[in-house]
Amino acid sequence: MVAHVSTVAFQGVDVVEVDVQVQMGPGLPAFTIVGLPDKAVGESRERVRAALNALGLALPPKRITVNLAPADLAKEGSHFDLPIALGLLAAMDVLPGDTLGQYSALGELALDGALAPVAGVLPAAIDASARDRGLICPAIQGGEAAWAGDLDILAAPDMLALVNHFKGTQMLSPPTAKAANGADIPTFPDLRDIKGQESAKRALEIAAAGGHNLLLSGPPGSGKSMLAQRLPGILPPLSSAEALEVSMIHSLSNTLPEGGLMTLRPFRDPHHSASLAALVGGGARAKPGEVSLAHRGVLFLDELPEFARQALESLRQPIESGRAVVARANNHVAYPARFQLIAAMNPCRCGHLDDPGLACSRAPKCAVDYQARLSGPLLDRIDLHVDVPAVAVAELALPPPAEGSAEVAARVAAARRIQAGRYAEHGLLTNAEADGELLESVAGPDADGKALLVAAAEKLKLSARGYHRVLRVARTLADLDEGDIPVQRGHIAEALSYRRVTPGR
């Protein structure tokens, strides 16, 4: 007799059903797991054996074979512990196999039989709901699974509670989806803390309103990082669909808040020592990188030229397509990566290119060498290039500005609502995502604006990509100006002012 328990494997954000088949037959006592298991799955033998011993059960002296079907799909992760243990209990007639067949199970086993949290519970729950199955998962992640909708969830703290539930001696209470409360929501620093830098604040508002990429360039201490850190405070919260989409990625990375969904847009700020695999994803298990963890949110790269050249060039494809494709000899997965890039850099290594009294002896050649680390194609994908000069001491002594993050966030939210209505039937959310004929139809300027754009494109030698990015920024400026109005010459002029090449290149 072969016992069957359903579980899942993950290929990117896609869920693949795995049938755990357990057979106990005659022969020399052995416990074998087949079906391309990785090291963590292979070690399940010892964790499962110890967990069953904690229940007072010993494996029979038989030849035990566990097959993870389909056999040609690589199986990775410790979440196979629980389905293997349940399959063994069904093969030993401890649990009813027909009842187990109504559930999909995943969870890691501790040696005392406790269930430890694992990655991927939310996408596994959504898949189980789609296949009209229930889900068995660790108790600590029951609230996460409950967001998948109306399905039967058994969230057990340990194997004993699970066995007692199936025996009818103890009933597990269904978990409830937990909404984020006020204590869980972080408070972001306010734009009112920044004195001066009005042009940079304006660019930050435009970037937030249209989802545009932004490069801030200026000397040390001018407030570039402060501006970037205040961007989450003016972005609208995630919609229900976006929250589910983002939470699935963070569930796979095991970075999801306990028992709840992501409600705020992600803000990721990796150190400049981050590798290519850390940024775009990869590694032995092809895990999502920072670009995917920043999906529908912000990826902030401080000290941009200090990142490895190969890592920076790897951002070009995700910026354009909104997907991070990780190709390996034995694996090929794609993760969503529709992020907003905010970068900051000094004009040169010493940072004081524009101040003769502080600049190093190699200026201005040091600026040329430093900025040459950034390729033209990468800079061409950044919509807004803004200089952030040093703040004068007189400005620092002034009282805080009257307008803060709340006032800017209200304008950003109004512009986002216009864009949501405009692109509802196209499956897009912001102006930064519009392209092709759709972009021409929604961002086509009036006659004066078109004449200015054509003349400027010829004089500035704009690429086709740069030309379209000017249109996107102009469309956002019109949305911020008076609502859903046609793009005019003034909008084109301001958009072009942000399209200049970084000084020194």
C-alpha positions in Angstrom: 0.0 0.0 0.0 1.2 3.5 -0.9 0.2 6.5 1.2 -0.2 9.9 -0.5 0.1 13.4 0.9 0.0 16.5 -1.1 2.6 19.4 -0.7 4.2 22.0 -3.0 7.4 23.1 -4.5 8.2 26.6 -5.7 9.6 27.8 -9.0 9.9 31.5 -8.6 6.4 32.7 -7.4 4.8 29.7 -9.2 3.6 26.8 -7.1 4.0 23.2 -8.3 2.0 20.4 -6.7 4.2 17.6 -5.3 2.8 14.2 -4.4 4.6 12.6 -1.4 4.3 8.9 -1.8 5.3 6.7 1.1 5.7 2.9 0.8 6.6 0.4 3.5 7.7 -3.0 2.2 9.7 -6.1 3.1 13.4 -6.0 3.0 16.4 -4.8 5.0 15.4 -1.8 7.2 16.1 1.4 5.4 14.6 4.9 5.0 15.2 6.4 1.5 13.9 9.7 0.0 14.0 9.9 -3.8 12.8 12.5 -6.3 15.7 14.9 -6.6 15.8 16.0 -2.9 18.3 18.6 -1.8 20.4 18.5 1.4 17.6 19.9 3.6 15.1 17.4 2.2 17.5 14.5 2.6 18.0 15.4 6.3 14.3 15.2 6.8 14.8 11.5 7.6 16.4 12.3 11.0 14.0 15.1 11.9 11.0 13.0 11.1 12.4 10.0 13.0 13.0 12.1 16.1 9.6 13.8 15.9 7.8 10.5 15.7 9.8 9.2 18.6 8.6 12.3 20.5 5.1 11.0 19.9 6.0 7.6 21.3 6.0 6.0 17.8 8.9 4.1 16.2 9.4 3.4 12.6 8.7 -0.2 11.8 11.8 -2.4 10.7 10.8 -2.3 7.0 12.2 -0.8 3.8 10.7 2.7 3.7 10.7 4.5 0.4 9.5 8.1 0.1 9.1 9.4 -3.5 8.5 13.1 -4.2 6.7 13.2 -7.5 7.2 14.5 -10.1 10.6 12.9 -9.8 12.4 15.2 -12.3 11.6 18.4 -10.4 14.3 19.5 -7.8 12.9 19.6 -4.3 14.3 22.2 -2.0 13.6 23.3 1.6 12.7 22.0 5.0 8.9 22.3 4.4 8.8 18.7 3.2 9.3 17.5 6.8 5.6 17.6 7.7 4.1 15.9 4.6 6.7 13.1 4.8 5.8 12.6 8.5 2.1 12.6 7.7 2.7 10.1 4.9 4.5 7.8 7.3 1.7 8.0 9.8 -0.8 7.2 7.1 1.3 4.2 6.0 1.4 3.0 9.6 -2.4 3.4 9.8 -2.1 6.0 12.6 -3.9 8.6 10.5 -6.6 8.1 7.9 -5.2 8.5 4.4 -8.4 9.5 2.8 -8.7 12.5 5.2 -5.1 13.6 4.6 -5.9 13.5 0.9 -8.1 16.6 1.3 -5.2 18.7 2.5 -1.9 20.2 1.3 0.8 20.2 4.0 4.0 22.0 4.6 6.1 22.7 7.7 9.5 22.0 9.3 9.7 19.6 12.2 11.7 20.1 15.4 13.2 17.1 17.1 10.5 17.3 19.8 7.7 17.3 17.2 7.0 21.1 17.2 6.2 22.7 13.9 8.6 25.5 12.8 7.7 28.2 10.3 8.8 27.8 6.7 8.8 30.0 3.6 6.0 30.1 1.1 2.9 29.5 3.2 0.9 32.2 1.6 1.4 31.1 -2.1 0.8 27.5 -0.9 -2.5 28.5 0.7 -3.6 30.3 -2.5 -2.7 27.2 -4.5 -4.6 25.0 -2.1 -7.7 27.2 -2.3 -7.5 27.1 -6.1 -7.4 23.3 -6.0 -10.3 23.1 -3.5 -8.0 21.6 -0.8 -7.4 22.5 2.8 -3.9 23.5 4.2 -1.9 22.1 7.1 0.8 24.5 8.3 2.6 25.7 11.5 0.4 27.5 14.0 2.5 30.6 13.9 1.7 31.0 10.2 -2.0 30.3 10.3 -2.8 34.0 10.1 -0.7 34.3 7.0 -2.5 31.4 5.3 -5.9 32.8 6.3 -5.4 35.7 3.8 -5.8 33.2 1.0 -9.5 33.2 1.4 -12.1 30.7 2.5 -10.3 27.4 2.9 -9.9 24.8 5.7 -6.7 25.6 7.6 -5.2 23.4 10.2 -2.5 25.5 12.0 -1.0 23.1 14.5 1.7 23.9 17.1 3.1 20.4 17.0 2.6 16.9 15.6 0.8 15.7 18.7 -2.0 18.4 18.3 -2.3 17.5 14.7 -2.7 13.7 15.4 -5.2 14.4 18.2 -7.2 16.6 15.8 -7.5 13.8 13.2 -8.3 11.3 16.0 -11.1 13.6 17.3 -9.7 14.1 20.8 -8.6 17.7 20.2 -10.0 20.2 17.8 -7.7 22.9 16.3 -9.3 26.3 16.0 -9.3 27.9 12.6 -6.8 30.8 12.4 -7.9 34.3 11.5 -6.2 36.8 9.2 -4.6 39.5 11.3 -4.8 43.1 10.1 -1.9 45.4 10.9 -2.6 47.5 14.0 -1.2 50.9 14.7 1.7 49.6 16.7 2.9 47.5 13.7 2.9 50.4 11.2 6.2 52.3 11.2 6.4 56.0 11.3 8.5 57.6 8.6 10.6 60.7 9.0 8.9 63.9 7.7 9.9 66.0 4.8 9.5 69.0 7.2 12.9 68.0 8.6 14.6 69.0 5.4 15.4 72.7 5.1 16.1 74.1 1.7 16.4 71.7 -1.3 13.1 72.8 -2.8 14.0 71.5 -6.3 15.0 68.1 -4.9 11.7 67.9 -2.9 9.8 68.7 -6.1 11.6 65.9 -7.9 10.8 63.5 -5.1 7.1 64.4 -5.3 7.2 63.8 -9.1 8.9 60.5 -8.6 6.4 59.4 -6.0 3.4 60.5 -8.1 4.4 58.7 -11.3 6.6 55.9 -10.0 9.7 57.3 -11.8 13.3 56.5 -11.2 15.4 59.3 -9.6 19.1 60.0 -9.3 20.2 62.5 -6.6 23.7 63.9 -7.1 25.5 66.2 -4.6 28.3 66.6 -2.0 28.3 64.7 1.3 25.8 66.0 3.8 23.6 67.7 1.3 20.6 65.6 2.3 20.4 62.9 -0.4 19.8 60.0 1.9 17.4 62.0 4.0 15.3 62.8 1.0 15.2 59.1 -0.1 14.3 57.9 3.4 11.3 60.2 3.4 9.9 58.8 0.1 8.0 56.0 1.8 6.1 58.6 3.9 4.6 60.2 0.8 3.8 57.0 -1.2 0.2 55.7 -1.0 -0.3 52.4 0.8 -0.5 49.2 -1.2 -3.9 48.3 -2.7 -5.4 44.9 -1.8 -4.2 43.3 -5.0 -0.7 44.8 -4.7 -0.5 43.7 -1.0 -1.2 40.1 -1.9 1.3 40.2 -4.8 4.0 41.7 -2.7 3.3 39.5 0.3 3.7 36.3 -1.8 7.3 37.3 -2.7 8.1 38.1 1.0 6.5 34.9 2.0 8.8 33.0 -0.3 11.7 34.9 1.3 10.4 34.3 4.8 10.4 38.0 5.5 6.6 38.5 5.9 5.4 40.1 9.1 4.0 37.4 11.4 0.4 36.6 10.6 -0.2 39.6 8.3 0.2 41.0 4.8 2.5 43.8 3.7 0.4 46.9 3.8 3.2 49.5 3.2 5.3 49.7 0.0 8.7 48.0 0.5 11.7 50.1 1.0 15.0 48.2 0.4 18.4 49.8 0.8 21.1 47.3 0.3 24.7 48.2 1.0 27.0 48.9 -1.9 28.9 45.7 -1.3 25.8 43.7 -2.4 26.6 41.1 -5.0 24.8 40.5 -8.3 22.9 37.6 -6.8 21.8 39.7 -3.8 20.5 42.4 -6.1 18.6 40.5 -8.8 18.3 37.1 -7.2 20.1 33.8 -7.7 22.3 31.6 -5.7 22.1 27.8 -5.4 18.3 28.0 -4.9 17.5 30.9 -7.2 16.0 33.0 -4.4 14.5 36.5 -5.0 16.9 39.4 -4.8 16.5 43.0 -3.6 14.8 44.1 -6.9 12.0 41.5 -6.2 11.8 42.3 -2.5 11.3 45.9 -3.6 8.4 45.0 -6.0 5.8 47.7 -6.0 8.0 49.7 -3.7 11.4 51.5 -3.6 14.9 50.2 -4.2 17.4 52.8 -2.8 21.0 52.5 -3.8 23.2 54.9 -1.9 26.7 55.6 -3.2 25.6 54.3 -6.6 29.1 54.2 -8.3 30.5 52.1 -5.4 28.4 49.1 -6.4 30.0 46.5 -8.6 29.7 47.3 -12.3 28.3 43.9 -13.1 25.7 44.2 -10.3 24.6 47.7 -11.6 24.3 46.5 -15.2 22.1 43.6 -14.1 19.5 46.2 -13.1 18.9 47.2 -16.7 16.6 44.3 -17.6 14.4 44.4 -14.5 14.0 48.2 -14.8 12.6 47.8 -18.3 10.6 44.6 -18.0 9.5 44.6 -14.4 10.8 41.0 -14.1 14.0 39.5 -12.7 14.9 36.4 -14.7 17.3 34.1 -12.9 18.7 31.5 -15.4 20.9 28.7 -14.1 22.0 25.4 -15.6 19.4 23.5 -13.5 16.9 26.3 -12.8 15.2 29.0 -14.7 12.7 31.2 -12.7 11.3 34.7 -13.0 10.3 36.9 -10.1 8.2 40.1 -10.3 10.4 43.2 -10.0 8.3 46.3 -10.8 10.3 48.6 -8.4 11.1 52.3 -8.3 14.8 53.0 -8.3 16.1 55.9 -6.2 19.8 56.4 -6.3 22.2 58.8 -4.7 25.8 59.6 -5.5 28.6 62.1 -4.9 29.9 64.0 -7.9 33.3 62.6 -7.4 35.2 60.3 -4.9 36.0 63.2 -2.5 32.5 64.6 -3.0 33.6 68.3 -3.2 34.0 68.8 -7.0 32.2 72.2 -6.9 34.1 73.6 -4.0 37.7 74.5 -4.9 38.6 74.9 -1.3 37.7 71.3 -0.5 38.2 69.5 -3.8 41.0 67.0 -4.1 44.1 67.6 -6.2 42.8 65.3 -9.0 39.7 67.4 -9.7 38.1 67.5 -12.2 39.6 64.3 -13.6 38.5 62.4 -10.5 34.8 63.2 -11.3 35.2 61.9 -14.8 36.7 58.6 -13.6 34.2 58.3 -10.8 31.1 58.9 -12.9 32.4 56.7 -15.7 31.6 53.7 -13.4 27.9 54.3 -14.4 27.1 53.3 -18.0 25.1 55.4 -20.3 22.4 52.8 -20.8 21.8 52.6 -17.0 21.6 56.4 -16.7 19.3 56.5 -19.7 16.8 54.4 -17.7 16.6 57.0 -14.9 13.9 59.5 -15.5 14.9 62.3 -13.1 18.5 63.6 -12.6 18.7 66.2 -9.9 21.5 68.1 -8.3 21.4 68.4 -4.5 23.7 71.2 -3.6 25.1 71.8 -0.1 22.7 73.5 2.2 23.7 77.0 3.3 24.2 77.6 7.0 21.7 80.4 6.8 19.0 78.0 5.7 19.8 75.6 8.5 19.0 78.3 11.0 15.6 78.9 9.5 12.4 77.4 11.1 11.1 74.2 9.6 9.1 74.6 6.4 5.3 74.7 6.7 4.7 71.9 4.2 5.5 68.4 5.3 5.0 64.8 4.2 1.2 64.9 4.8 0.6 67.7 2.4 2.8 66.2 -0.3 1.3 62.7 0.2 -2.2 64.1 -0.4 -1.1 65.5 -3.9 0.7 62.2 -4.7 -2.4 60.2 -3.8 -4.6 62.4 -6.0 -2.2 61.9 -8.9 -2.2 58.2 -8.3 -6.0 58.0 -8.3 -6.0 59.7 -11.7 -3.5 57.2 -13.1 -5.4 54.2 -11.6 -8.6 55.3 -13.4 -6.7 56.0 -16.6 -4.9 52.6 -16.8 -7.6 50.4 -15.1 -8.4 48.5 -18.3 -4.8 48.2 -19.3 -3.6 46.5 -16.1 -1.1 49.3 -15.3 -0.8 51.4 -12.2 1.4 54.4 -12.9 2.7 56.6 -15.7 6.1 55.0 -15.5 4.6 51.7 -16.8 2.9 53.2 -19.9 4.5 52.4 -23.2 4.0 52.3 -27.0 0.7 53.5 -28.4 -0.8 53.8 -24.9 1.9 56.3 -23.9 1.4 58.3 -27.1 -2.3 58.5 -26.5 -2.2 59.6 -22.9 0.9 61.7 -22.9 0.9 63.2 -26.4 1.6 67.0 -25.9 -0.1 69.9 -27.5 1.4 71.5 -30.7 3.8 73.8 -28.8 4.9 71.1 -26.4 5.5 68.7 -29.3 7.6 71.2 -31.1 9.7 71.9 -28.0 10.2 68.1 -27.4 11.3 67.4 -30.9 13.8 70.4 -30.9 15.2 69.4 -27.5 15.5 65.7 -28.5 17.6 66.7 -31.5 19.8 69.1 -29.6 20.3 66.9 -26.5 20.6 63.7 -28.6 17.9 61.9 -26.7 17.5 58.2 -27.3 14.1 56.8 -28.1 14.0 55.6 -24.5 14.9 59.1 -23.2 12.2 60.6 -25.5 9.5 58.4 -24.0 10.7 58.9 -20.5 10.3 62.6 -20.9 6.7 62.0 -22.0 6.0 59.9 -18.9 7.4 62.5 -16.6 5.4 65.3 -18.4 2.3 63.2 -18.0 2.9 63.0 -14.3 3.5 66.7 -14.1 0.2 67.3 -15.8 -1.5 65.0 -13.3 0.0 66.9 -10.4 -0.8 70.3 -12.0 -4.5 70.4 -12.5 -5.6 66.8 -12.8 -6.3 64.8 -15.9 -5.5 67.5 -18.4 -3.5 67.3 -21.7 0.3 67.6 -21.6 1.3 71.1 -22.3 4.5 73.0 -23.2 5.3 73.8 -19.6 5.1 70.2 -18.6 7.5 69.2 -21.4 9.9 72.0 -20.4 10.1 70.9 -16.8 10.4 67.2 -17.7 13.3 68.1 -20.0 15.0 70.0 -17.2 15.4 66.7 -15.3 16.7 64.9 -18.3 20.2 66.3 -18.4 23.3 64.1 -18.3 25.1 63.9 -15.0 27.9 66.6 -15.0 31.3 65.3 -15.8 30.3 62.6 -18.2 
